[in-house]
Amino acid sequence: MFMQIAIGAIGIGIVLMVGYLVIAQVRVALPTPEVSNPCYGLPLTGACVGGDNTSLIIDDVTYTDGVTATQATVFAGFGLIAVGIIVLAAFGLINVFR
């Protein structure tokens, strides 16, 4: 019984590691859409405070923030699965020494 649990935990762990790698590589590979800079050439006052007024084209901030939030959510789900693996291994060890 414990061997089946251990093999299952190892399999789930491998899937988690591959998932982490895939999600990280997909995020890097996705092209970031660019938009025209509304603050280009304007003084850094009013709506442009803290902005970039030297570049005509800038990265789409909403896209970047969305992809980052999605990656964090997926990684949190992977973390929950990892906790499940730990609980599963603990259950197996308890059964072995019972």
ABEGO torsion letter per residue (X at the ends): XAAAAAAAAAAAAAAAAAAAAAAAAAAAABBBBBBBBAABGBBBBEAABGBBAABABBBBAAAAAAAAAAAAAAAAAAAAAAAAAAAAAAAAAAAAAX
